[in-house]
Amino acid sequence: MIQGKRICLAVTNDLVHDRRMQRISSALADAGAIVTLIGRKLPDSKAVHFEKFRTVRLRCFFVKRWWFYAEYNLRLFFFLLFHRYDIACACDLDTALPIVLVSWLKRKRKVYDAHELFTDVPELIHRPRVRAFWDRIGRLTIPRFDLRYTVGEALAEELEKRYGQPFHVIRNSSPSDLTAIKEIDLTTRERIIFYHGALNTGRGLETCIEAMKSLPQWTLLIAGEGDLSHELRKLASETGVEDRVTFLGWVAPDKLLDYVNMARVSVNLLEGKSLSYYYSLANKYFDSLQAGVPAITMDFPEYRRIHDRFNCSILLQEVSVRELVNTLDRLDASPDDLNKLSANCLIAARELSWEQEQDKLIQLFISLSAGKPA
């Protein structure tokens, strides 16, 4: 059992919008663990409070590039060194080194949670020296963890191949409210396309905005902020579609479903040149499933795996204006097909819920606490 076990989980991001870590922390706390979720404090960070677990936010002088990672890792090292814990979890490579070092010094158990293929994110593709540095960190640290898991089967296979160690799968599924799941007639809704997540490179957001020129009956809602926040707003204005593209800014996790429930479709268009994106399985995809809203997403391994089983998505071969416009035109012309996809989303939602994933997660931590091999 993990009753009374002190578990620390560390990320380098702000904690407000990290729903995977909020769910994992809550699940472990519900199982009786004493959980501390460690994150980053930014000048404009909003206050957070979670009833089930404690949060610690490390304030750094540096906020970008390698200076930030060096400072954050140093602060995390000393926090863990002087903080009592039984198990520490590193979420991606940018928190792995201090957790491995301190846990080795203290003889404590350590866990690696791979949210993505860290060395192959778009930001590192054209930075070979930085990429090589993180690859060395991965080869140095990942084999030394006592338990490893990630978000999908395809990514688990790739990580096992690279690092020679087994990875379990804990998906980014959304909680399921079975009492609220019922069939929906999406054709009675306004023609709304919904995107939520970071506004960063490689997410097809420019394509979505440019496509609006050829989709005069549709509206695009974008929830989130990021590196491209200013550029995307400028693009909407220059393209002449600012009246049908609404930027909502960051939306609180408990409010996201309100917007999903307004939409006919959601979009999750990732460029395949990033292997991290290619192997991804995003939170937003499961949010759409739970709401019965088909996702227009890429024909990547994890989405293909789920679609082949449930026929619940619209898979694109490329990120292009033509492909997106043609897809939405076909949905407009085939309302029965749209509602069939919606019904299949709800079937998938019953089987791919967070409740099932958290049971697997807790069993992994119970086995780890009992000293059983991962």
CORHUVEN-V511568 format. One line per field, one symbol per residue. phi: phi as a letter, one per 20 degrees, with the letter a starting at -180 (. if undefined). psi: psi as a letter, one per 40 degrees, with the letter a starting at -180 (. if undefined). Layout:
# CORHUVEN-V511568
phi: ???
psi: ???
This chain:
# CORHUVEN-V511568
phi: .dgnfecdcccdefefdeffffffffffffeofedcddbdddgdfefcbcfebeccceedfecclfffffffffffgffffddfbdccdedmffcffffffffffeldfccddefaegfcfgfdgdcfffffffffffffdgfefebcbbeafffgffffffdmcfcedcfefefddffefbfceffeeffddcccqfecfndmfffffffffecfedcddcdpbrfdgfffffffffemdffdcdeemfdggfdffffgfeeebdcbddeffefffgefbegfffgfgfemdfeeceedgfffgfffedlccdedebebfgffffffffffecffffffgfffgfffffeddfgfffffgffffffffemeff
psi: iehehhhhhhieiiedegddddddddddddeeihhhhhaihidehiiihhddiiihhhhidieiaddddddddddddddddehhidhhhhgideeddddddddddefiiiihhhdigdefideedfgdddddddddddddddeeidhhiaeiddddddddddefiihihhifiiihgddehiiigdeeiighhhhiaigiieeedddddddddegeeiihhhhiiadeddddddddddefedeehhheahhideedddddeeidiiighiheehddddeigiddddddddefhihhiigidddddddddegeihhidihiddddddddddddegdddddddddddddddddgiddddddddddddddddeeii.
